[in-house]
């Protein structure tokens, strides 16, 4: 039995939905040793698909949950293979669940080669890269490019970046903490905690863990943009009245998010059946934290229950304070 899962694909699905219930078995043909043999080859995606099938065959509870179609023709096999190859060169324990022990020179070279390609392809101004083992020890740390390209200001260990979708990890952690504190259960329907969401047009109830795993059944939607919403409401973000703490802004946001999800009539599948990336689902979850945690806002919960306790004193989800930090990365757009 193992908690090890071969790759970063759908990690949230495994950890949130199944890890608290039980560990699962990863058969030999689905482990890195086999997957690595096809890294950087045309068979790469098919090998991962076969690995997913082998895991499902050995774990009936995972049937229909794991992502598929890594072998589709339009997928860039070289990039996917490079990622696999990098992590293959990070030595694993024999049992597979002890995490990364060390970074090899070969793995380091491949990683830095990949970073260079990513920066070129994505026109990135700068990237910070770190690899940490299971014991929390830094195995690799490096900084590429600049945090402020025009002034050639370098990225350092203390540079802060926009949290963006990493917020989802903190949102999931908040929900799990609230379950631990007896405030909710991840197996409960979302509508129990968010009255604006009616579960309309769905044949089965969408549960909290479905949203945490991007498996509520919803197709991707364009983002609801914060500054546009604020402008339409006739309000502005300021240090004296930050949007992240405004109740009226939160209530308008949840009305929009819940309304969009409820208006969908076509779905990717039943809740829990397939992964489909969904920003709006995490909008619902963050509002559940705001409403039911006792902290008044999602931002306050993160600050008091997660960030401050682990010493992340400069981290927050403010749109203004981060931009005023003396060592913050500038946001660029293409």
Protein Blocks (a to p, Z undefined) as FASTA:
>chain_A
ZZbdgdjehklmmmmmmmmmoccdddfklmmklmmmmgoiaklmmmmmmmmmmmmmmmmk
lgokacghklgfklcfklmmmmmmmmmmpccdfkopnopfbdcfklmmmmmmmmmmmmmm
nopabdcdddddfkopafbdcdehjfblmnopacdfklccdfklmlmmmmmmmmmmmmmn
opacfkbcfklmmmklgogoiabdcdfklmmnopnopacdddddfklmmmmnopacdfkl
cfklmmklmmmmmmmmmmmmmmpcbdfbdehkaccddfklmmmmmmmmmmmnonopaklm
mmmmmmmmnopakgccbfklmmmpcbbccdddZZ
